[in-house]
């Protein structure tokens, strides 16, 4: 396979192969799949698919109930803006005051900064690296950015977007997550199979903790006691739990399979939602017992990965959940479905997908404004960000 990144990094090339290729899709299960598909303009289509066995009476009963308006009520999302970015936009994050959105352009090494009031680009900052994700301090106007190719975390002042510092970490940092008090930042190091803990006041690494192979997603319980890390590699297929008081791994949960990528803790701290990149599923963990308690199938038919910027063809992919974010009220989980070119909405009370919205090519990063009114979604292969307005569910 020829080089596809202009950074000339073998680690970058391997990173793309690991994250964007997939095995053949598993066979479909028997039964009925019901999905509400939103067209991005407020209209909803309900589709029913029968899988392998005749269930005519059940289907007729189901369609009858839907015709009586008994389908689940849910918010709908309306596409209101599509904003150009740099090449291969990966992550997106919105400032705590909701005024700006920061997009990491992985291929070209830049940040696109968006004014959320006007939905326009304010500026683009070149960083001479491969930015992956962003995280914001709540006690200071700062955005911290992971740089995959230079093994560092960059710090910008969000009032003027100037670079004010950097911290060297281990190999190929990915996801960043602040503790609730903002005193420490956790960084997953993809190629060092470790998590760096940075003291944010001193700007120095105070602890490095070994986990399993290719750690990526990180989230921390609301009380700040535990961190959950998704280990992406097929050699791992696990979630590590770190006790942040002891600063050590206290549990490694197996049984995920299919590359756990992103992880989000519910606002009440009771559950951890893990996206499985190669299977089109979300697994739910009980944080009290660290047991997997539910498996949610997102569906999504196989698609062909588009050509890279250097003109290479990709392989086959299926519904692949990437990043996720909770609505501020904790009722819904918004999911960037990379393989199915969709934004999926999961209702937390029922742990079911209640609406799917068409997105661009290979949606990747996702965030929601603090007031819950807008969802920002990066499209990796379209080089843009879609902005959706959230229309609350009828009451």
N, C-alpha and C positions, 0 to 999 in steps of 0.2 A: 504494500500500500504506500503510495507516494506521500510526501509531506503535505499537510493541509493547513498548517498554521504558519504564519509568517514570523512567529517567534523562534522557530527552529528548535523547539523543545520536544524531546522524545516523550517526556512525561505528559505534555499537552496532547500529543498524538494518541498515546495510549488512553488518556482520559476520554477523548471523544469516542474511541472504539468501545470502551467499557460502558459509557452512558447511553450511546445512541443506537447500538445494535441489540437485537433480541432473538431469542429462539423462536421456532415455529409456534403459532398459537395453539393452546390446548383445545381438545375437542369440546364442543358445546355440551352443556348439561341438558337434561330433559326438563320440560316444564314450560312456564309462560314468563315472558319478560315484558313488563309494562314500563314505558318510559314517556315522560312528559318532555317534549322538545320545544324550547322557546326560540323564536326566530330572531331575537335581539331587538324586536320592535314592539314587544309586549304581547304578541300573539303566541298561543300555545297549541301544540299538536300532541295528541296522545296516541302512541302507537302500541300495538299488541303483536308480539311475535310468538308463534307456537313452535316449540322445539321438539321435533322428532316424534311426539306421541299425540294422538287425537284427543283433545280435551274440549270438544265442542260445547258441551253444556256449561262448563266452567267459564269458557270465553264469553258465551252469550250472557251469562249472569253478570260477568265483570263489565261488559260493554253496557249493559242495562244500568248498572250502578253509576258508571261514568256519565251516561246520558242524563242522569238525574242530578248531576252536579256534585257527586259524592267523592270526587277526586281530592287528594290532599291540597290544602291551600298553601301556597308558598310565594315568596317574593319573585318577581320577574326582573330581568335585567335588560335595559335598553342601551344599545350602542350609541354613544353620543359623540365620540371623537376617535380618530386613529392618528397617532402622532409618530412621525418618523424618528428613528434612532440610528445608532451606529450598527456595524455588522455583528450579527449574532447577539442580540440582547438577551441576557441571561436572567439576572435578578432585578427586582424592583422593590423599592422601599419608600414609604411616605413618612415625612417628618412628623414628630409627635404633635406639632401644632397644625398639621394638615395643609401647610402652604406650598410644599414642594415635594416632588417625587424624583428619586435618584435611580437611574437605570444603568446597570453594568453591561457594557458592550465587550463581550469576551474576546472576540476575534481581533478587533482593531485596537483594543487597549484604551478605552475611554469611558467617561461617565456622561450620560445625557441627563441634564437637569431640567425638570418640567415645572412650570407654574401651574398649580392645580386650579387656580381661579380661572385662568384664560385657556387652559389646556394647550399651551404652546411651549416650545423649547426656549428656555432662558439662555442656556449656554451648553457647550460641550467641552469637557476637560480631558486632555490627553494625559495618560499616566504611565505610558511606556511599560505596560505589563499586561496581564490577563485578569481583569477584575471579575470576581464571581458573585459575591453577595455583599449586602450592606446591613449595618445595624446602627441604631441611633441611641445615644445617651439621653436619658430623660432629664438628668440634672444639669446638663450642659448642652449648648448648641453645637453638637459634634456628630458627624457621621463617620463610621469606621468601615473600611472597605478591604476585603481580602484580595490579595494579588497572588494568583495561582503560580505564575511563572517566576516570580522573584522571592517567593517564600516570606512574605511580609504582610503586615496589616497597615494600611495607610489611614491617617486621621485628617479629616477636613473640618474646618469651621463652617457651619451651615449659614452663618450670617453673611459671609462674603465668598464662600466656597474656596478659600485658600487652604493649601496644604500646610498643616501645622505640626505634623509628626509622623513617625512610622515605627513599627515594632517588628523586629525579626522573629519569626517563629520557625517551625519545622517545615518539612517538604510539602508544598502544594496545598496551602490552606484553602478551605472551602467555606463552610457556614460559620457565622458569628452569632453569638447569643449573650446578651448582658444578663447578669443577675438582677433581680428586681430592684435592688438598691443602687445599681449602677457601679458598684465598686470593683467588680471583676467582669472580664469578658472571656468567654470560652470560644476556642477556635478549633475546628476539626481539621487535622492535617492528613490529607488524602494518602500521600505516599509514605508517610512516616508511621501511619497506623497509630496515631496518638491524638490527644487533646491538650492544647496549650491553655493555661489559665493566666491571663494578663491582669496585673494590678493596674487599674485604669488611672489612678492618680500619679503613680510613678512612671507609667508607660513601659513597664518591664514584665517579662514572663516570670512568674513566681513559682510555677509548678507545671510539669509536663507529665501526663498520665497516659500510659499505654493502654490501647483498647484493641479491637480486632481489626481485620484488614479493610482498608478503604472507608474510614469513618466519614460520614457526610452530614446528615441532618442532626441538629441539636435543638432541644428545647428544655426549659427549666420549669419545675413546678412553681406555682404562684407563691409558695412560702419560701422559695429560694433554697430548699434543702437538697433536692435531687436534680441531677441532669440526666437526660435520656439521649443516647447517641445511636443513630442508625448506621450500621456497618454494611456497606453496599456490596462488597465483593461476594461472589458465589462461594468463596472459601469461608466466608463469615455467615452471611444471611442471618444477622443477629442484631439485637439491641443491647447496648451496654448501659448500666445504671451507675452513675457516680454519686457518692455521698459528698456533698460540697463542704461539709464541716470537716470530715476526715480527709477529703481530697484523695479518694481512692475508689476503685471499682468495687462495688459490693454485689453486683449480679450481672450475669450475661444471659439474656433470654434468647433461646433458639426457636426454630420452628417457623420462621418467616418465609424462607425460600424466595426465590425470584427477586432478589436485590432490593432490600429496604432502603429507600432513598431519603425521604423527608419525614419529619416527625413533628407533631403539634400536640401540646398538652391542652386539654379542655380548660376553659377559664376557671372552673371549680376545682381543677387539679385531680379529678377522679379518674380520668381516662387519657391514654396516649393514642393518637391516631397516626398510623404508619403507612406511607404510600409504598407499594411494591411495584417498582418500575417495570419489571419484565412480565407481570401477570395481569395488569389492569385491575388490581384489587387494593382495598384499604383494610388493614387489620387494626382492630381496636384492643388495646391492653387495659386491664384494670390496674391502676398504679398502686393500689393497696396490696395486691397479691402478686403483681407483675406477671399475670397470666393473660394469654390471648383469649378474649371472651367473644369476639365477633369477627366475621370475615365478610366484607362487602365487595360485591363484584360490580365494577363500573361498566363492563361491557365495552363495546367499541370494536368495529371490524378492522381487519388488517389494512394497513396503508403502506405506501412506498415512501421511504425517507427521501426528501427532495435532494437535488444536487447541492453540493457544498459550494462556497464562493469560488473555490479553485476549479469547479467543473466536474468533480467526481460524483458518481452515483452512489446512493446509499443502499441499504438493504431493506428487508421487510420489517415493519413494526406493527404492533396492535395497540389497543387502548393502553396508554402508559401514563399513570399519574405522576406528576413531578411535584411542584411546590403546592402548599396548601396554606390557607389562612382562615381563622375564625372571624365571623362577624362580631362586632363589638359587644353585642348582647349575648354571644355564645350560642345562639340558636341554630346557626348554619355554619357549615364548613365549605368554603369555596376551593375548588380543586382545578389546577391547570392540567388538563388531560392531553399530554404531548402527542400520543400516538393517534388519538381519535379526533384531533383538531377541535376540541371542545373545552368549554368551561362548565364543570359539573357542580351542582349544588346539593350538598348532603344535609338533610335535616337531622339534627343531633338527637332529638327525642326519639325518633324512630330508627336512626342509623340507616336511612334509605336515601337513594338518589331521587330527588323529587323534581329536578329540572336540569336540562342540558342545553347550553347555548352555543351555537356555532362560533368558533373563533377563527384566527388566522392559521398559518401553517406552523405546527409544532409549538403550541403555547408552553411557556416554560416557567417564568416567574410571576408571582401574584401578590398583591397587597390590597388592603381596603383602607379608606380614609378613616380617621378616628371617629367621625360622626356616623360612619356606616353608610353614607349616601353614595359612594362611588367605589368601584372595583377597578384596579389597574392590572392589566395582563400583558406580559411581553410575548411576542411571537418570534421565536428563534429564527425561523427561515424566511419571514417576511420583513425583518428588520424594522419592526414598529411596536408600538404599545397601543392596545385598545383600552378605551375608558368606557365603562358601563355605569349607567345610573341605576341605582337600586330602587325599584318600585315596591314598597312594602306589601306584604300579603294582605288580602282583604280580611276584615274582621267581622 
